[in-house]
Amino acid sequence: MTTLDESRRQVAVTAHDLPLACPRPGAPLWARHPRVFIDLLKSPAGEATCPYCGTVYNFTGEKPKGHH
């Protein structure tokens, strides 16, 4: 995870962070909800929103090729 903006709950994600699940490890107790996997690579814009907490994840950098 490269950046976290608490005011808008936007997170920049790189290929190193995949597979992506929300909530992220180390999230505070008040931010916990059932774990959900988010597929950023299927979105043409490289952006997806968690259906539970509304955190917006943005993929940055080069997309992985093949299996990772």
TASULZI-V980190 format. One record per pair of residues at least 12 apart in sequence whose C-alpha atoms are under 8 Angstrom apart, sorted by the first residue. I is the first residue (numbers start at 1). J is the second residue. D is the distance in Angstrom with one decimal. If there is no record, write none. Layout:
BEGIN
i=I j=J d=D
i=I j=J d=D
END
This chain:
BEGIN
i=1 j=13 d=5.4
i=1 j=14 d=7.0
i=1 j=17 d=6.2
i=2 j=14 d=7.5
i=8 j=55 d=7.8
i=9 j=54 d=7.6
i=9 j=55 d=4.9
i=9 j=56 d=6.3
i=10 j=55 d=5.8
i=10 j=56 d=4.7
i=10 j=57 d=5.8
i=10 j=58 d=7.4
i=11 j=55 d=7.4
i=11 j=56 d=6.3
i=11 j=57 d=4.8
i=11 j=58 d=6.1
i=12 j=57 d=5.9
i=12 j=58 d=4.9
i=12 j=59 d=5.9
i=12 j=60 d=6.4
i=13 j=57 d=6.6
i=13 j=58 d=5.8
i=13 j=59 d=4.8
i=13 j=60 d=5.9
i=14 j=59 d=5.8
i=14 j=60 d=5.4
i=14 j=61 d=6.1
i=14 j=62 d=7.9
i=15 j=59 d=7.9
i=15 j=61 d=7.5
i=15 j=62 d=7.3
i=15 j=63 d=6.4
i=15 j=64 d=6.3
i=19 j=37 d=7.4
i=19 j=38 d=7.8
i=19 j=39 d=7.7
i=20 j=37 d=5.8
i=20 j=38 d=5.6
i=20 j=39 d=7.0
i=21 j=35 d=6.5
i=21 j=36 d=5.5
i=21 j=37 d=4.2
i=21 j=38 d=5.8
i=22 j=35 d=5.6
i=22 j=36 d=5.5
i=22 j=37 d=6.4
i=22 j=38 d=7.3
i=22 j=50 d=6.9
i=23 j=35 d=6.2
i=23 j=36 d=7.5
i=31 j=53 d=7.7
i=33 j=52 d=6.9
i=33 j=53 d=7.8
i=34 j=52 d=8.0
i=36 j=50 d=7.7
i=38 j=50 d=7.2
i=40 j=57 d=7.6
i=40 j=58 d=7.5
i=40 j=59 d=6.5
i=41 j=59 d=7.9
i=41 j=63 d=7.5
i=46 j=58 d=5.8
i=46 j=59 d=5.1
i=46 j=60 d=7.8
i=47 j=59 d=6.3
END
